[in-house]
Amino acid sequence: MEKEITIIVPVYNVEKYISSCIESLANQSIYENLEIILIDDHSEDKSYDICVKASKSYPNIHVYKNKGKGVAAARNMGIQLTVTPFLMFVDSDDQLYPYTCFKMLNFINKHSLNIVMGDIEMFPAQTPNYVWKSLFGSGDYILDLETNGMKAIHCPSPCNKLFRTEWLKNQQFSFPEGMTFEDAFAIIPLMLKAKKIGLIDKVVYRYRKREESSSIMDQLFLNPQNFLDHLTVNEHLLEIQVATPKMKEEICQFVARTYNGFLIAFERNFSQFTEKQKKELFDRLTTLYQQVPFPLISSFITTKNKWLYYSLYEEDWETFKAGYFTTEFLRVKNQKIMIPIRRTRVTAKLESNPFSIWIDFIENKDTALRLIGEIVLPHVHFDKLKNQLDLVLKIDEKEVLIEAKTFPRYDSLHTVGKEAVLGVFFDLPHEILMKLNKNNISSLSYRLKDESTSETVTLPLRFSGMIGKFQGVYPAAKGSFRLVWEKEHKQLLIYATTVRDSFKYQFNKIFKGRKLRVGGKLRLAYWLTKPYFFFRKNIVLIGERGDTFQDNAAHFFKYVASQDKHHYYIGQAGSPGYEQAALYGKVIKKDSIKHYLYLLNACQLVNAYDIDAYMKPTNYTKEAYYNIFGDLINYQRIFIQHGITYNDVYYPLSKYKTNYAKVLISNHYEKERFMRKGNYQESDLLAAGLSRFDKLLEPNIKKDEKKTILIMPTWRVGLAGKSYLQHSEETASTMNTFKQSAYFRFFNTLINDPKFLRFLKQHQLQCKFYLHYEFQGFLECFDRNEQIQFVQKEPIQKLLKQSDLLITDYSSVFFDFLYMKKPVIFTQFDQSDFFATHYKRDYIDFQSIFIGDVAFDQNEVLMALESLAQRNFESKVDHQQIHREFFTYCSENNRSTLWDMLNQIIGVRAKSSKRRRDNEEAPQRKVMSE
């Protein structure tokens, strides 16, 4: 039978999918009318062999080889080989329904059309509601692109279409080779030339949304060249001469819609682009957007990408290059805060901005209550603000204005380009606060004035979610005042208080009518037990992650448990960490009633990790816990770190974000940065080495004569979100993501590399692999061999001491090895990505400060190992300089130094009046005990 349709299938590395694709083609109801051309594009897997085998089973299948020039070249080759009246394209991982070819062939013949298209569904993922989906749902019909069918251009895929071969070749049609977006470049102009397109109101094509990270679509926004390629497509489309203004508008809509995704990705991956790449994008995009009417892009403008559209329509290269708009003043117009624009063809949507002031820290000074926060205006940077800015308080219906003071903040999540944002604080004098009446209190607001027009706008202050921790009673010169966070109304209330008011307040926090409020039972237990069990006891709670007992907090607890009876360790009952801690001192079961009460009565919390996350009760979020119990809490948070800080992580560790009272530092770099970027005073810093360092230099009893290599990589943001869930569909999907990551591929390949394994055997070495705590749920992903020991439960410090060489990527445990004068190899295969998406670089440049060999691939790891072997695995760094640089404040007994510092703080706090609640607690203790 004479063939009528040729199906062209480019094939490249799809051994998992090609069989199902071929099967869907062989199952076509008019299979005998088909010719199937499989063009292997130099696959590196078994795809070609599968195709050849299929051709032996199905006589209509023919297999050809291309030279690895890409999908466009393979399709062009298929067009040249086509001799049938019609042709279509199928990607090698997708599928057709059995009726696809039959329905499309009937319709194209019946109406003498050049193109027929059908619907597409995505699998296994759900199909998005694409723009062109609106064309379907009304039966089969003919689209007229000049009247009712222009939405069809938003579906530029060649794979859901049947083409008349003679007409296609007469158009001298071909796909552009070497481009990422060859479909839109070639197919949309072809559809416009056809003018009339048949539509089959049925799903004819099944598009596989592949999960592999190698999928082209998954990598779409990671390559800067893709941004230029798609720009070329859009430039090409705008050059097409069309018959009607409606067609031109639809093309502009396509341009605006499709490139918006790239602008979002550009904002997200801004640091990955060189200035030269940015300049080319800017020059071409400003020309492009001169042709796209502003109303068409208006719906795509968001808070995050507004600066981009601003820079393009304002033709402002400096803003585009920097990634933010710089100004010193803001306009106020019609009760809205705006940035200045020059061009009249854009709307106020680019002018107006969500200016806001967020308060995230409160401290009581000698004569005033200081509210500290930052000015937030996305992608707008202020070196200073020339507008008048005041806090507005109302007292007896009269407004009291308190002038804002600004300062540079380096700890902001909203930092744009430059290191600092504009911090702000308001000093509310005690004498004013003492006049505030709780029955006539208004929300705190600020007022911004435009000096050029004298217009003002008054808006409420906004507060961070953790502001509840600052609740309670604060002393003033003539009395006291209370802070209350009303979460429901998002208001911070401040008013003068008395002993009577305080008792009534606490009663109402416990009871709501005759019922207990949320947290009321615990609050009642707190007041009933405090006079008898906790009065004047300086309770210190120490902990780590809850289930561990191995880091600095554990070593500190071993030391202090015998020094003071009021030091307790918080651990999860039944965990190994709990049992280990119990050997040294008193342990409190996490989430027990004892935990709840001791936490509310503690004077210090000491932890090497996130104090609020790991030491609060499990069934409360951090925010909820402080909203409910913030007024009772009087403990200091002491952060003793789980490693020496060498990356720029001062945003999450800032005093204004964490309210840490003290932070341990080991060197002068940390001191300078915690003060400058973390907003700490020198008196807030504990200059002492890490507690775990005390045991590192003790004599090591090592039974095994073999030298040990320890491989200990750190984690990656985005890969560990569900690692704590052992059995769930969410974990499975995350595990799949983990297996596809460059992180997994590198370390799995390294520990199974035959050259590496031969090296171990040749030098009689043993190798231990310790996966990061957050990744331990992914251990099963790794391929095992008898030469690599997977160690997860072995005590960390014992593991460090018994190892002779460390291979890591960025883990701060390398400091432990430098402290022990042992060599380190850094496997930084993803260095640029790590410091762009995980942490920011700080004072260590691994290339300029020699602290070990830096390897960027497996061959370099092996070269570094060979070099170390020639030196009998001895470190060659200058350890005297290393000690001066990185261990400035370390001593032979860091735990003793830390204990003396913390004990002195407790003594000072015990002698002085408590900072909060002292004016209310004594009378309340008496009342509650009677």
Secondary structure, 3 states (H helix, E strand, C coil): CCCCEEEEEEECCCCCCHHHHHHHHHCCCCHHHEEEEEEECCCCCCHHHHHHHHHHHCCCEEEEECCCCCHHHHHHHHHHHCCCCEEEECCCCCEECCCHHHHHHHHHHHCCCCEEEEEEEEECCCCCCCHHHHHCCCCCEEEECCCCCHHHHHCCCCCCEEEEHHHHHHCCCCCCCCCCCHHHHHHHHHHHHHCEEEEEEEEEEEEECCCCCCCCCCCCCCCHHHHHHHHHHHHHHHCCCCCCHHHHHHHHHHHHHHHHHHHHHHHHCHHHCCHHHHHHHHHHHHHHHHCCCHHHHHCCCCCCCHHHHHHHHCCCHHHHHHCCEECCCCEEECCEEECCCCCCCCCHHHHECCCEEEEEEEEECCCEEEEEEEEECCCEECCCCCCEEEEEEEECCEEEEEECEEEEECCCCCCCCCCCEEEEEEEEEHHHHCCCCHHHCCCCEEEEEECCCCEEEEEECEECCCHHHHCEEEEECCEEEEEEEECCCCEEEEEEECHHHHHHHHHHHHEECCEECCCHHHHHHHHHHHHHHHCCCCEEEEECCCCCCCCHHHHHHHHHCCCCCCEEEEECCCCHHHHHHHCCCCEEECCCHHHHHHHHHEEEEEECCCHHHHHCCCCCCHHHHHHHHCCCCCCEEEECCCCCCCCECHHHHCHHHHCEEEEEECCHHHHHHHHHCCCCCHHHEEECCCHHHHHCCCCCCCCCCCEEEEECCCCCCCCCCCCCCCCCHHHHHHHHHHHHCHHHHHHHHHHCCHHHHHHHHHCCEEEEECCCHHHHHHHHHCCCCCCEEECCCCCHHHHHHHCCEEEECCCCCHHHHHHCCCCEEEECCCHHHHHHHCCECCCCCCCCCCCCEEECCHHHHHHHHHHHHHCCCCCCCCHHHHHHHHCCCCCCCHHHHHHHHHHHHHHHHHHCCCCCCHHHHHHHHHHHHC
